[in-house]
Amino acid sequence: MYQSLIFDLDGLLIDSETIYRKISYKMAADLGKQLHDGIWVKQMGRSPIESLGIFRKELGITTHTAQELVDLRNILLTESYRNDLQIIAGCDGDHSRFSRKHADGYCNRIAAETYGVGH
């Protein structure tokens, strides 16, 4: 049973990029490969299967399908979210979010930061 859901819009609430980067480099190393930033950039903004298809092709991985890599990454992401999740600075105060706990135990949080022109 899920205790919470996070809708992270491109790093708005949590530092997801750092977690994805760490996991990607770990997966490559565990497979005896060396990931570099050029490959990482090609993966950004793509669906999981597309991203890990690029990862697989660029690194010459033949031991796993793209879907197997997606499944592996999902396991690693779940572990990392449980243990290493960092809230983006400024998203942890009452000024930046609305929070309400429901009777079923779920909690809604909505980021509400607004920046004016020139920021």
Protein Blocks (a to p, Z undefined) as FASTA:
>chain_A
ZZbdcddeehllbcfklmmmmmmmmmmmmnopacdfklmmmmgopafklmmmmmmmmnop
akbcfklmmmmmmmmmmmmmmmmoccdehilcfkloccdddfkopacdddfbdcdehZZ
